[in-house]
């Protein structure tokens, strides 16, 4: 089961690089700092790049190339549910051939590739992480979509593109990493042509989240530390930030709360309703991967620190799954906003 992951890790990283980086991540952002987002915001680029240098291989191994959640209808495959979630974004933005859209925080390019293939629009993926961009470019070439999908290496808080450049803008569970919501939404506003739209799936704590409940607070802190998140906002904060920068808010709602009967978005993390394809993301699959990596480290097949990274992701997965089960967190607060003419 871990042969593919060990090959990726051995090919991508060497020596003590993984062990050194995970120790640095723990030292700067873990321990007593957990639950305190100040340094994560002021040094967010280092925070995020350190994290994604460490976890990208694990994400691809356990989840695929689209790093996001989606609810599933009965008998729908895991991969099909992710693609449907991406198609919904393209549909709401009205993407079609001849349009150029920017994907703010494109990861390894999974959604950009799928949305370009589905809609025929040109997608420009923005990402500040060099390792992820190399993976994205390689996968785009393999899909023969380099004529439709392009990438920019830059911070999504300061995109290297002119004003009024794009016909649409979107983000899929990525702007949660922004240190300032108004800042990243203001950048989307700047990049869009007048009269065009921005849409996103955002992480949010729901109305069920109780700031006085220590268990709720601990889950939130674990999600933030394990998932490289400066702070998970409430829906009202999202809405206010969009209006603050000038957007007209067309739609804002929790799609998880409206999902039809089927398999909830968090189920792959909690271990029931699984298919073989999603076993690796389950609690049992994660434990098996962690144990195998621990052994492979000692056999020097994978870099030292690999099992520590797996533990970090296990913390994120367990806390996200539990917060989803309790209904105190959603990864799909959908926003659709228009830049006035």
C-alpha positions as CSV (number, residue, x, y, z in Angstrom):
1,X,0.0,0.0,0.0
2,X,2.8,2.5,0.8
3,X,5.0,1.5,-2.2
4,X,3.7,4.4,-4.3
5,X,4.1,6.9,-1.4
6,X,7.6,5.7,-0.6
7,X,8.6,6.1,-4.2
8,X,7.3,9.6,-4.3
9,X,9.0,10.6,-1.1
10,X,12.3,9.1,-2.0
11,X,12.1,10.7,-5.4
12,X,11.1,14.2,-4.2
13,X,13.0,14.7,-1.0
14,X,16.3,13.4,0.5
15,X,18.4,13.1,3.6
16,X,17.1,14.9,6.7
17,X,15.1,17.5,4.8
18,X,11.7,16.2,5.9
19,X,12.8,15.7,9.5
20,X,14.3,19.2,9.7
21,X,11.2,20.9,8.2
22,X,8.7,19.1,10.4
23,X,10.7,20.0,13.5
24,X,10.7,23.6,12.3
25,X,7.0,23.6,11.7
26,X,6.3,22.1,15.2
27,X,8.7,24.6,16.8
28,X,7.2,27.7,15.2
29,X,3.5,26.8,14.9
30,X,2.8,24.0,17.3
31,X,2.8,23.5,21.0
32,X,1.8,26.6,23.0
33,X,1.3,28.5,19.7
34,X,-1.5,26.2,18.7
35,X,-4.8,28.1,18.7
36,X,-2.9,31.4,18.5
37,X,-2.9,32.6,14.8
38,X,-0.8,35.8,15.0
39,X,2.5,34.3,13.7
40,X,0.7,32.2,11.2
41,X,-0.7,35.4,9.7
42,X,2.4,37.7,9.9
43,X,4.6,34.9,8.4
44,X,1.9,33.2,6.4
45,X,4.1,32.6,3.3
46,X,6.7,30.7,5.2
47,X,4.0,28.9,7.2
48,X,2.2,27.7,4.1
49,X,5.3,26.8,2.0
50,X,6.8,24.8,4.9
51,X,3.6,22.9,5.3
52,X,2.9,22.1,1.6
53,X,6.6,21.1,1.0
54,X,5.9,18.5,3.6
55,X,2.4,17.3,2.9
56,X,1.8,17.5,-0.9
57,X,3.0,13.9,-1.5
58,X,0.8,12.6,1.3
59,X,-2.2,14.5,0.0
60,X,-1.8,13.1,-3.5
61,X,-1.3,9.6,-2.1
62,X,-4.3,9.7,0.2
63,X,-6.8,11.9,-1.6
64,X,-5.7,12.4,-5.3
65,X,-4.8,15.6,-7.1
66,X,-7.9,17.6,-6.1
67,X,-7.3,18.7,-2.5
68,X,-10.9,19.4,-1.4
69,X,-14.0,17.8,0.0
70,X,-17.4,17.0,-1.6
71,X,-20.6,15.2,-0.6
72,X,-21.4,12.1,-2.5
73,X,-24.7,10.7,-3.6
74,X,-25.4,7.0,-3.2
75,X,-23.3,4.8,-5.5
76,X,-21.3,7.8,-6.7
77,X,-17.5,7.3,-6.7
78,X,-15.2,9.4,-4.6
79,X,-13.5,10.8,-7.8
80,X,-16.8,11.6,-9.4
81,X,-18.0,13.5,-6.4
82,X,-14.9,15.7,-6.5
83,X,-15.3,16.4,-10.2
84,X,-19.0,17.2,-9.7
85,X,-18.1,19.7,-7.0
86,X,-15.7,21.4,-9.5
87,X,-18.2,21.3,-12.3
88,X,-20.7,23.1,-10.1
89,X,-18.2,25.9,-9.6
90,X,-17.6,26.2,-13.4
91,X,-21.4,26.2,-14.0
92,X,-22.1,28.9,-11.5
93,X,-19.4,31.1,-13.0
94,X,-20.7,30.4,-16.5
95,X,-17.3,29.3,-17.8
96,X,-17.1,28.5,-21.5
97,X,-14.6,28.5,-24.3
98,X,-12.9,31.9,-24.9
99,X,-13.1,32.9,-21.2
100,X,-10.0,33.2,-19.0
101,X,-10.4,32.5,-15.3
102,X,-7.9,32.7,-12.4
103,X,-7.8,29.9,-9.8
104,X,-6.5,31.4,-6.6
105,X,-4.5,28.7,-4.8
106,X,-4.5,26.0,-7.4
107,X,-2.6,23.3,-5.5
108,X,-1.2,20.6,-7.8
109,X,-3.7,21.6,-10.6
110,X,-6.4,19.0,-10.2
111,X,-9.5,21.4,-10.2
112,X,-7.9,23.7,-12.8
113,X,-7.4,20.7,-15.1
114,X,-10.9,19.3,-14.6
115,X,-12.6,22.7,-14.9
116,X,-10.7,23.5,-18.1
117,X,-11.6,20.1,-19.6
118,X,-15.3,20.5,-18.5
119,X,-15.8,24.1,-19.6
120,X,-13.3,24.7,-22.4
121,X,-12.2,27.9,-20.6
122,X,-8.6,28.9,-20.1
123,X,-7.6,28.6,-16.4
124,X,-4.6,30.4,-14.9
125,X,-3.6,28.7,-11.6
126,X,-1.9,30.8,-9.0
127,X,0.3,29.2,-6.4
128,X,3.3,30.3,-4.3
129,X,4.6,26.8,-3.7
130,X,7.3,25.7,-6.2
131,X,7.0,22.0,-5.5
132,X,3.2,22.0,-6.1
133,X,3.6,24.0,-9.3
134,X,6.1,21.4,-10.7
135,X,3.5,18.7,-9.9
136,X,0.8,20.8,-11.5
137,X,2.7,21.4,-14.7
138,X,3.7,17.8,-15.1
139,X,0.1,16.6,-14.6
140,X,-1.3,19.3,-17.1
141,X,1.2,18.1,-19.7
142,X,0.1,14.5,-19.1
143,X,-3.5,15.4,-19.7
144,X,-2.6,17.3,-22.9
145,X,-4.2,20.4,-21.5
146,X,-1.2,22.8,-21.5
147,X,-3.0,24.9,-24.2
148,X,-5.8,25.6,-21.7
149,X,-4.2,25.5,-18.2
150,X,-1.3,27.8,-17.3
151,X,0.3,28.7,-14.0
152,X,1.7,31.7,-12.2
153,X,4.2,31.3,-9.3
154,X,3.2,34.2,-6.9
155,X,1.3,35.0,-3.7
156,X,-2.4,35.1,-4.2
157,X,-2.4,38.2,-2.0
158,X,-0.4,39.9,-4.7
159,X,-0.9,38.3,-8.1
160,X,1.4,39.3,-10.9
161,X,-1.2,40.2,-13.4
162,X,-2.8,43.5,-14.5
163,X,-6.0,45.0,-13.2
164,X,-9.3,43.9,-15.0
165,X,-7.5,40.9,-16.5
166,X,-9.9,38.0,-16.0
167,X,-13.4,37.0,-17.0
168,X,-13.9,35.0,-13.7
169,X,-12.1,34.1,-10.5
170,X,-12.5,31.2,-8.2
171,X,-10.9,29.4,-5.2
172,X,-11.6,25.9,-3.9
173,X,-10.8,25.6,-0.2
174,X,-7.6,27.7,-0.7
175,X,-8.3,31.2,0.5
176,X,-8.7,29.8,4.0
177,X,-4.9,30.1,4.0
178,X,-5.1,33.9,3.5
179,X,-3.9,35.9,6.5
180,X,-6.6,38.6,5.7
181,X,-9.9,37.7,3.9
182,X,-10.4,41.3,2.7
183,X,-6.9,41.3,1.3
184,X,-7.4,38.2,-0.8
185,X,-10.9,39.2,-1.9
186,X,-9.6,42.6,-2.8
187,X,-7.0,41.0,-5.0
188,X,-9.7,38.9,-6.7
189,X,-11.8,42.2,-7.2
190,X,-8.8,43.9,-8.7
191,X,-8.1,41.1,-11.2
192,X,-11.7,40.8,-12.4
193,X,-13.2,42.7,-15.3
194,X,-16.1,44.9,-14.3
195,X,-19.4,42.9,-14.3
196,X,-17.7,39.5,-13.8
197,X,-17.8,37.2,-10.9
198,X,-15.8,35.5,-8.1
199,X,-16.8,32.2,-6.4
200,X,-15.2,30.1,-3.7
201,X,-15.7,27.2,-1.4
202,X,-14.6,28.5,2.1
203,X,-13.8,26.8,5.4
204,X,-16.1,28.1,8.1
205,X,-17.1,27.4,11.7
206,X,-20.9,27.1,11.6
207,X,-23.5,28.5,14.1
208,X,-23.2,25.2,16.0
209,X,-19.7,26.1,17.0
210,X,-19.6,27.1,20.7
211,X,-16.7,29.3,21.7
212,X,-17.4,28.3,25.3
213,X,-17.1,24.6,24.7
214,X,-13.5,23.4,25.3
215,X,-13.9,20.4,23.0
216,X,-15.1,22.6,20.2
217,X,-12.1,25.0,20.7
218,X,-9.7,22.1,20.8
219,X,-11.0,20.7,17.5
220,X,-10.7,24.1,15.9
221,X,-7.1,24.5,17.1
222,X,-6.2,21.0,15.9
223,X,-7.7,21.8,12.4
224,X,-5.7,25.0,12.2
225,X,-2.4,23.5,13.3
226,X,-2.8,20.2,11.4
227,X,-4.2,22.0,8.3
228,X,-1.9,25.0,8.1
229,X,-4.7,27.5,8.8
230,X,-4.2,30.9,10.4
231,X,-7.8,31.1,11.7
232,X,-11.1,29.6,10.5
233,X,-13.8,32.3,10.3
234,X,-17.5,32.5,10.7
235,X,-19.7,32.9,7.6
236,X,-20.5,36.5,8.6
237,X,-16.8,37.4,8.4
238,X,-16.6,36.1,4.9
239,X,-19.7,38.0,3.8
240,X,-18.5,41.2,5.4
241,X,-15.1,41.0,3.8
242,X,-16.5,40.5,0.3
243,X,-18.7,43.6,0.7
244,X,-15.9,45.6,2.3
245,X,-13.8,45.3,-0.9
246,X,-16.7,46.3,-3.2
247,X,-18.3,43.0,-4.3
248,X,-22.0,42.6,-4.7
249,X,-22.8,39.3,-2.9
250,X,-25.1,37.2,-5.1
251,X,-25.2,34.0,-3.1
252,X,-23.7,32.7,0.2
253,X,-24.7,29.4,1.8
254,X,-23.4,26.2,3.3
255,X,-23.7,23.5,0.6
256,X,-22.9,20.8,3.1
257,X,-26.1,21.6,5.0
258,X,-28.0,21.4,1.7
259,X,-26.5,18.2,0.4
260,X,-29.0,15.5,-0.6
261,X,-29.1,12.1,1.2
262,X,-26.0,10.1,0.6
263,X,-22.4,10.1,1.9
264,X,-21.5,13.3,3.9
265,X,-18.3,15.1,2.9
266,X,-16.5,14.1,6.1
267,X,-17.3,10.3,5.8
268,X,-14.0,9.4,4.0
269,X,-12.1,10.7,7.1
270,X,-14.2,8.8,9.7
271,X,-14.1,5.4,8.0
272,X,-17.6,4.3,7.0
273,X,-19.2,4.4,3.6
274,X,-15.8,3.8,2.0
275,X,-14.8,2.4,-1.3
276,X,-11.4,0.8,-2.0
277,X,-10.4,4.1,-3.7
278,X,-10.9,6.1,-0.5
279,X,-9.6,3.6,2.0
280,X,-6.2,5.4,2.2
281,X,-7.9,8.5,3.5
282,X,-9.9,6.7,6.2
283,X,-8.8,6.4,9.9
284,X,-7.8,2.7,9.4
285,X,-5.9,3.6,6.2
286,X,-4.1,6.5,7.8
287,X,-3.0,4.3,10.7
288,X,-1.7,1.6,8.3
289,X,0.2,4.2,6.3
290,X,1.7,5.7,9.5
291,X,2.8,2.4,10.8
292,X,4.3,1.4,7.4
293,X,6.2,4.7,7.2
294,X,7.6,4.3,10.7
295,X,9.0,0.9,9.6
296,X,10.2,2.3,6.2
297,X,12.0,5.2,8.0
298,X,14.0,2.7,10.0
299,X,14.9,0.7,6.9
300,X,15.9,4.0,5.3
301,X,13.5,3.6,2.4
302,X,11.8,7.0,3.1
303,X,13.3,10.1,4.7
304,X,13.4,10.5,8.4
305,X,10.4,12.5,9.6
306,X,7.9,11.0,7.1
307,X,5.9,9.3,9.9
308,X,5.9,12.6,11.8
309,X,4.3,14.3,8.8
310,X,1.7,11.5,8.7
311,X,0.9,12.1,12.3
312,X,0.3,15.8,11.6
313,X,-2.1,15.0,8.8
314,X,-3.8,12.4,11.0
315,X,-4.5,15.1,13.6
316,X,-6.0,17.3,10.9
317,X,-8.1,14.5,9.4
318,X,-9.4,13.3,12.8
319,X,-10.3,16.8,13.9
320,X,-11.9,17.8,10.6
321,X,-13.9,14.6,10.5
322,X,-15.2,15.0,14.0
323,X,-16.0,18.7,13.5
324,X,-17.9,17.7,10.4
325,X,-19.8,15.0,12.2
326,X,-20.8,17.5,15.0
327,X,-21.8,20.0,12.4
328,X,-19.6,22.8,13.8
329,X,-17.5,23.1,10.7
330,X,-18.0,23.2,6.9
331,X,-15.5,23.2,4.1
332,X,-18.0,24.3,1.5
333,X,-19.5,27.6,2.5
334,X,-20.2,28.7,-1.1
335,X,-19.8,32.3,-2.0
336,X,-20.7,33.9,-5.4
337,X,-20.0,37.6,-5.8
338,X,-20.0,40.1,-8.6
339,X,-17.8,43.1,-9.4
340,X,-20.1,46.0,-10.3
341,X,-19.9,47.4,-13.8
